[in-house]
Amino acid sequence: MGVPEEIRSIPRPKNTVVVPSGSGYRVRQRVGCKNMDGRRVPTEGGYIGSIIDGKYVPDEPVRKTGSTGRADIKYYGRVRLCDILNRDIIDMLMSHYNREESVEIYCMATIRCCYPGTRDYQMKDRYDQSFLSEMYPGVNLGKNHVSREQMNLGMEYSRIRAFMRDRVAKLKDNDTLIIDGCLKQNHSRVDTLSQVSRKTVKREHKDSLMMYAYNSDTREPICSKLYPGNMVDSRAIEDFIRTNRIERGIIVADRGFTLSAIKDAVKDRKDLHYLMPLKSNSDLIDEYGMYDFDSSFFNESPIECKKVCCDGFWMYSFRDMAIAKDEEESYLRTHTAKEDIQALDVLRKEFGTIVFQCDLDAPPSKLYSIYQERWLIEMLFKFYQTELDLDDTRVNSDYSDIGSDFIDFLAALMGSRLLNLFQDTKEMETWTFKMSMDFIERVKMVRIDDSEEWEMNRLPITDAVLLANIGLIDRPIVPVEIKKMGRPVGKKDTKPRKTRSDKGKKHNKGSRHF
């Protein structure tokens, strides 16, 4: 059926055609032409309107959900709590970078801390889907920009070094500084910081060495520096102290450092002291009779100790009775020969002992407590590698490696503060870091209709109270209903009971019904 001339003459958009449709007429768009047997045939598109009462009426535009990519529900808990605890880092960064770049670095570190394992190409999605994009809008976290920013950070290494020095300058004279190194996977073929380490030489596995300084008083890292993987801790310690200008505090080392390297590192720094454990075969132990204990104190178990003043330094020795008992039992389980039992008298005096050399005159109990806190940096490295998933560089140049490691350091600093808060909260002290982060992720923000205002999702009262205790949300208002003692007036049940149908009948006590 053709279309009447009076319908085709009605004004309508160009490149359209009127076609019959049911009892009316529809306007269809033409989107081009195609060749068919040497002829140019028009290609028809979709319908764009109708002819109604002698006029062209366009169709209502169809709204495609998600076409703008706008998220109306955003994750709030993790990024908000992290920002509450670490907002001062932006001020630290602004001393060395402009405002825009400082916020970019801060947001990258926040995402690596709050969403462990996030790769560079995933940062923009994490940013858009979390409330971080509302707290710090307009930050470019596209893959190419993130890679370029890490490169630029590494190229301007002097700014990173100045940032670390500023943090070190805030240390107090009596702060306990624990310095240690940790290997980080680096499989790059062109990165000079990627080398086969002494621990992985048989597997030819390439690593970089991270040197960290950790403040056991504040329980957070102070500064860091990246070295090639084949660098040993003793070789790096002097450069690490000099580069970061560590001039005060007490350095607690482990047996991986040599005594000569520690002494060279602290010389000419009168406010910087060291506490160095000696190897069990050190000649100084026998020379000063450090196993002949002359005093004791009580820690978690009885501790025997001895303090000797030497020429320019002090010697401290300790013997933990509980550890000595466990080591002796372990020895007896694995050494049953007669000659092993005879050697036990010689070895028994070494069980549960540790001997230190120190340039600081202090009570033995205080130094023993300081060394016991050294395990905190080991926990930091474990937290860094497993919980934050930062054990791999994932870049392929020296500049990018240095820049990415700086962002990882900030993420470790943020994560340490979060972890400290969780451990200091009674209800969460036994939770893992992941469990705690998953719990606070329950808090989300929802956009109110099509406006730019947000409201928080509804939470159970028990969750809301705990989240208020850690400072993430305001304390919920819980109405308290005061009830009077006894039964309310007029509530007594006066309704007559239903009469039993067998009332008055005799029952045979001997019969039972099943």
C-alpha atoms as one frame of an Amber mdcrd trajectory, in Angstrom:
protein
   0.000   0.000   0.000   1.390   3.364  -1.035   1.628   6.508   1.061  -0.678
   9.335  -0.025   0.905  12.501  -1.408  -0.578  14.697   1.365   1.230  12.530
   3.974   4.552  12.559   2.111   4.391  16.344   1.735   4.214  16.973   5.466
   7.504  18.664   6.642   9.903  16.212   8.320  13.715  15.834   8.803  15.901
  15.321   5.738  17.015  11.854   4.637  13.839  10.237   5.933  11.008   8.237
   4.379   7.369   7.729   5.446   6.209   4.109   5.671   2.816   2.648   6.626
   2.615   1.200  10.113  -0.624  -0.353  11.335  -3.359   2.262  11.029  -0.861
   5.165  10.843   2.463   6.205   9.351   6.003   6.097  10.756   9.043   8.135
   9.729  12.178   6.118   9.101  15.709   7.458   8.755  18.026   6.707   5.834
  21.620   6.136   6.877  23.372   5.704   3.526  23.465   3.655   0.317  24.865
   0.336  -0.843  25.611  -1.210  -4.240  23.302  -3.968  -5.439  23.790  -5.278
  -9.001  25.363  -2.008 -10.023  22.576   0.088  -8.565  22.756   2.490  -5.612
  20.125   1.342  -3.115  19.360   3.463  -0.003  19.967   1.852   3.405  17.240
   2.437   5.940  17.891   2.957   9.645  15.620   3.038  12.659  12.343   4.870
  13.235  12.646   8.418  14.544   9.018   9.647  14.626   5.415   9.395  13.437
   2.838  11.363  11.390  -0.012  12.289  13.782  -2.913  14.628  12.911  -1.089
  15.919   9.862   2.115  16.774  11.755   5.499  15.138  12.281   5.982  14.100
  15.949   9.466  12.861  16.936   9.797   9.869  19.215  10.735  10.336  22.883
  14.491   9.817  23.337  15.308   6.478  24.921  17.524   6.881  27.983  20.280
   4.296  27.939  21.216   3.322  31.487  24.941   3.552  32.205  25.669   5.492
  29.011  27.470   8.204  30.961  29.332   5.764  33.188  28.173   7.570  36.338
  28.132   5.482  39.518  25.263   6.246  41.889  26.547   3.853  44.591  30.145
   4.322  45.703  32.289   2.472  48.220  32.961   4.763  51.156  34.280   2.956
  54.232  37.858   2.095  53.257  38.841   5.327  51.540  37.127   7.528  54.111
  38.782   5.945  57.145  42.135   5.934  55.357  41.720   9.634  54.575  40.801
  10.462  58.189  44.038   8.885  59.433  46.367  10.050  56.655  45.215  13.449
  55.448  48.421  14.992  56.795  50.389  13.155  54.081  49.048  15.633  51.504
  50.598  18.475  53.493  53.902  16.567  53.614  53.800  16.062  49.843  52.909
  19.693  49.161  56.238  20.724  50.675  57.888  19.138  47.614  55.188  18.939
  44.910  52.378  21.202  43.760  48.821  20.675  44.969  47.611  18.797  41.883
  50.514  16.338  41.830  50.379  15.832  45.594  46.732  14.797  45.381  47.522
  12.414  42.500  50.288  10.708  44.479  48.057  10.571  47.554  45.170   8.985
  45.639  47.427   6.365  44.024  48.835   5.403  47.425  45.331   5.339  48.950
  44.085   2.914  46.307  47.102   0.613  46.743  46.508   0.603  50.489  42.724
   0.222  50.493  42.509  -2.227  47.578  45.611  -4.454  47.752  46.755  -5.965
  44.483  45.337  -3.168  42.308  47.337  -2.844  39.084  48.020   0.463  37.366
  45.424  -0.167  34.644  42.774  -0.801  37.336  43.339   2.413  39.307  40.855
   4.517  37.345  38.036   2.007  37.927  38.819   1.851  41.661  38.887   5.648
  41.786  35.562   6.056  39.942  33.769   3.352  41.946  34.909   4.593  45.361
  34.017   7.810  47.167  37.616   8.934  46.655  36.430  10.459  43.358  34.020
  12.687  45.334  36.525  13.549  48.068  39.235  14.477  45.531  37.470  15.037
  42.178  39.139  15.432  38.814  42.219  13.265  39.462  43.555  11.591  36.309
  44.360   7.976  37.138  44.331   6.506  33.649  46.903   3.799  32.948  49.141
   5.939  30.746  49.066   8.882  33.142  49.874   6.689  36.170  52.834   5.143
  34.341  54.115   8.556  33.285  53.695   9.939  36.829  55.733   7.071  38.319
  58.443   7.722  35.741  58.521  11.436  36.584  58.685  10.729  40.320  61.714
   8.494  39.834  63.448  10.985  37.546  63.129  13.710  40.195  64.539  11.509
  42.943  65.808  14.520  44.905  62.219  15.363  45.861  61.655  11.854  47.239
  64.884  12.095  49.208  63.870  15.479  50.630  60.475  14.021  51.638  62.193
  11.193  53.551  64.587  13.604  55.246  61.694  15.743  56.458  60.147  12.701
  58.139  63.461  11.753  59.737  63.945  15.308  61.042  60.809  14.920  63.180
  62.305  12.040  65.184  62.907  12.558  68.896  66.180  11.797  70.669  64.769
   8.796  72.523  62.898   7.262  69.565  63.753   3.649  68.823  64.622   3.252
  65.166  64.672  -0.265  63.758  66.509  -0.598  60.437  66.349  -3.684  58.270
  66.172  -4.804  54.658  63.689  -6.932  52.715  63.794  -8.364  49.214  61.184
  -7.362  46.653  60.579  -9.247  43.409  61.840  -7.458  40.300  61.807  -9.486
  37.086  62.710  -6.637  34.728  65.341  -7.378  32.080  66.429  -3.748  31.662
  66.179  -2.512  35.258  69.598  -2.205  36.928  67.942  -2.508  40.343  66.842
  -6.020  39.347  69.613  -8.408  40.395  69.969 -11.979  41.601  70.181 -11.805
  45.394  72.287 -13.999  47.651  69.121 -15.706  48.915  67.816 -16.573  45.454
  71.060 -17.179  43.560  70.321 -20.890  43.058  66.948 -20.133  41.497  68.313
 -17.111  39.590  65.321 -15.183  40.882  65.797 -11.404  40.553  65.004  -8.965
  43.364  65.491  -5.445  44.625  66.504  -4.638  48.217  64.245  -2.351  50.244
  65.850  -0.720  53.272  63.317   0.557  55.807  63.579   2.540  59.030  60.723
   1.791  61.441  59.772   3.750  64.557  58.670   1.243  67.190  57.220   4.033
  69.362  54.739   5.273  66.743  54.558   1.869  65.007  54.971   3.243  61.490
  57.740   3.402  58.852  59.845   6.549  58.753  61.829   6.335  55.520  62.957
   3.890  52.851  65.351   3.488  49.957  65.686   1.011  47.086  68.927  -0.840
  46.264  69.938  -3.573  43.788  68.983  -7.069  44.886  72.597  -8.246  45.197
  73.338  -5.577  47.837  73.652  -6.956  51.379  72.215  -5.111  54.393  75.623
  -4.377  55.917  76.775  -2.738  52.711  73.671  -0.557  52.411  73.301   0.585
  56.037  75.866   3.411  55.969  74.520   4.863  52.711  70.958   4.554  54.006
  71.745   6.529  57.185  73.733   9.162  55.301  71.190   9.629  52.487  68.256
  10.045  54.872  70.300  12.096  57.372  69.424   9.965  60.386  71.161  11.841
  63.204  69.278  10.767  66.348  67.649   7.738  67.903  68.630   4.149  68.712
  69.297   1.783  65.816  68.265  -1.778  66.616  70.001  -4.122  64.188  69.970
  -7.889  63.761  72.692 -10.455  63.158  72.504  -9.776  59.422  74.539  -6.620
  59.999  78.220  -6.605  60.857  79.450  -4.738  63.914  82.004  -2.802  61.855
  79.319  -1.613  59.407  77.121  -0.369  62.274  79.998   1.468  63.944  80.977
   3.127  60.664  77.375   4.190  60.126  76.950   5.908  63.511  80.383   7.446
  63.910  80.443  11.251  64.086  76.748  11.167  65.018  76.716  11.674  68.780
  72.911  11.469  69.123  72.638   8.240  67.131  73.175   5.024  69.085  73.133
   1.341  68.246  72.064  -1.936  69.851  73.756  -4.826  68.071  73.349  -8.555
  68.900  76.555 -10.541  68.727  76.964 -13.943  67.140  77.234 -16.815  69.596
  80.871 -17.493  68.566  82.034 -13.930  69.212  85.310 -13.722  71.174  83.925
 -10.810  73.199  81.503 -13.140  75.011  84.254 -15.224  76.581  86.557 -12.242
  77.031  84.094 -10.446  79.305  82.408 -13.548  80.771  78.970 -12.581  79.572
  77.415 -15.930  80.532  78.274 -15.393  84.213  75.055 -13.564  85.079  74.971
 -11.431  88.212  71.424  -9.934  88.322  67.898 -10.570  87.135  64.528  -8.996
  86.413  61.104 -10.263  85.457  59.602  -9.767  82.010  57.066 -12.370  80.832
  59.370 -14.880  82.537  62.457 -14.569  84.780  65.429 -13.012  82.927  69.052
 -13.311  84.097  71.309 -10.491  82.928  74.757  -8.968  83.110  76.102  -5.524
  82.184  79.796  -4.782  81.601  81.392  -1.429  80.859  84.111  -1.805  78.231
  86.452   0.602  76.482  84.047   2.931  74.674  81.013   0.640  74.699  78.856
  -1.564  76.936  78.081  -5.257  76.822  74.714  -6.665  77.859  73.760 -10.338
  78.145  70.385 -11.934  78.893  69.081 -15.425  79.537  65.356 -16.114  79.286
  64.518 -19.092  81.495  61.433 -20.075  79.472  63.292 -20.000  76.145  66.223
 -21.908  77.659  63.866 -24.658  78.812  62.302 -24.987  75.348  65.688 -25.071
  73.589  67.012 -27.741  75.936  63.933 -29.920  75.405  64.271 -29.508  71.636
  67.942 -30.511  71.804  67.172 -33.657  73.771  64.500 -34.752  71.288  66.939
 -34.662  68.378  70.221 -35.652  70.105  70.038 -39.022  71.820  73.602 -40.281
  71.418  75.873 -40.563  74.472  78.339 -37.982  73.211  75.472 -35.523  72.571
  74.278 -35.861  76.163  77.814 -35.291  77.431  78.060 -32.121  75.331  74.850
 -30.815  76.874  76.677 -29.404  79.913  78.710 -27.145  77.637  75.751 -26.060
  75.518  73.321 -25.557  78.384  74.812 -22.193  79.320  74.060 -20.871  75.805
  70.401 -21.910  75.699  68.003 -18.933  75.873  70.807 -16.360  75.776  71.492
 -13.289  73.708  74.433 -10.849  74.011  74.458  -7.230  72.824  77.043  -4.600
  72.222  75.773  -1.036  72.658  77.206   2.477  72.898  74.452   3.553  75.298
  74.466   3.276  79.082  70.974   2.197  80.108  69.225  -0.243  82.469  69.397
  -3.823  81.076  65.633  -4.279  81.350  65.036  -1.243  79.092  67.415  -2.469
  76.374  65.877  -5.930  76.500  62.422  -4.423  75.956  63.743  -2.321  73.075
  65.158  -5.366  71.304  61.946  -7.303  71.821  60.183  -4.656  69.739  62.417
  -5.448  66.786  59.952  -8.055  65.543  57.635  -5.169  64.597  59.650  -4.428
  61.448  59.462  -8.100  60.494  55.693  -7.846  60.898  55.754  -4.703  58.732
  57.530  -6.561  55.920  55.084  -9.454  56.186  52.181  -6.993  56.165  53.759
  -5.199  53.163  54.125  -8.392  51.142  50.998 -10.372  52.044  48.253  -8.003
  53.194  49.068  -5.061  50.894  50.341  -7.298  48.058  53.282  -4.985  47.282
  55.927  -7.698  46.883  56.431  -7.132  43.144  57.588  -4.016  41.256  55.523
  -4.577  38.054  57.533  -1.884  36.185  60.428  -2.046  33.747  62.779   0.880
  34.309  64.894   2.308  37.113  62.944   5.580  37.174  59.551   3.853  37.301
  60.882   1.431  39.910  61.928   4.282  42.221  58.667   6.184  41.669  56.492
   3.097  42.227  58.433   2.203  45.370  57.795   5.705  46.751  54.045   5.225
  46.270  54.356   1.784  47.906  56.079   3.406  50.901  53.167   5.828  51.312
  50.724   2.912  51.024  52.676   1.038  53.732  52.557   4.144  55.954  48.793
   4.436  55.475  48.303   0.713  56.055  50.336   0.835  59.276  48.101   3.547
  60.693  44.991   1.599  59.757  46.414  -1.567  61.293  47.315   0.271  64.507
  43.736   1.542  64.792  42.295  -1.943  64.278  44.648  -3.495  66.840  43.831
  -0.778  69.394  40.080  -1.403  69.005  38.939  -4.122  71.390  36.299  -5.609
  69.088  38.737  -5.820  66.146  42.053  -6.680  67.795  41.802 -10.374  66.837
  40.676  -9.699  63.240  43.040  -9.858  60.292  43.656  -6.712  58.280  41.532
  -8.073  55.433  38.642  -8.877  57.766  38.738  -5.351  59.174  38.856  -3.741
  55.727  35.994  -5.909  54.481  33.950  -4.875  57.510  34.350  -1.130  56.990
  33.605  -1.607  53.278  29.978  -2.181  54.284  29.617   1.585  54.475  28.573
   2.969  51.086  27.256   6.274  49.810  24.163   6.442  47.579  23.284   9.350
  45.326  19.911  10.992  46.119  17.864  10.760  42.898  19.584  12.749  40.110
  21.131  15.338  42.421  24.745  15.693  43.520  23.891  14.957  47.146  24.757
  11.681  48.850  23.396   9.697  51.759  24.786   6.731  53.651  23.309   3.275
  53.314  21.364   1.824  56.237  23.445  -0.315  58.633  22.607  -2.723  61.465
  22.867  -1.017  64.849  25.707  -3.286  66.031  27.794  -2.464  62.945  27.001
   1.235  63.233  28.111   1.387  66.879  31.460  -0.280  66.097  32.032   1.961
  63.058  31.291   4.972  65.257  33.846   3.747  67.822  36.633   3.872  65.224
  35.529   7.328  64.059  34.223   6.412  60.609  30.588   7.513  61.109  28.619
   9.512  63.637  27.267   7.603  66.591  23.745   6.386  65.790  20.838   7.632
  67.894  19.175   4.648  69.549  15.782   5.391  71.204  15.653   3.997  74.720
  12.288   2.651  75.890  11.857   2.735  79.666   9.494  -0.006  80.773   7.756
  -0.153  84.149   8.003  -3.213  86.321   5.119  -5.679  86.225   2.296  -6.279
  83.806   0.760  -3.212  82.098  -2.678  -2.170  83.317  -5.548  -3.748  81.360
  -3.348  -6.334  79.657  -4.478  -9.327  81.703  -5.984 -12.042  79.544  -9.615
 -12.395  80.692 -10.813 -14.293  77.646 -12.569 -17.568  78.662 -10.729 -20.725
  77.768 -12.230 -23.248  75.352 -13.814 -26.221  77.100 -12.236 -29.540  76.396
 -14.512 -31.852  74.364 -13.759 -34.856  76.566 -14.257 -33.068  79.878 -16.106
 -35.268  82.407 -15.324 -38.532  80.617 -13.562 -41.320  82.420 -10.171 -42.340
  81.090  -8.615 -45.783  81.226  -5.267 -45.191  82.889  -3.934 -48.450  81.574
  -4.518 -47.605  77.918  -2.059 -45.617  75.876  -2.559 -44.052  72.508   0.319
 -43.664  70.100
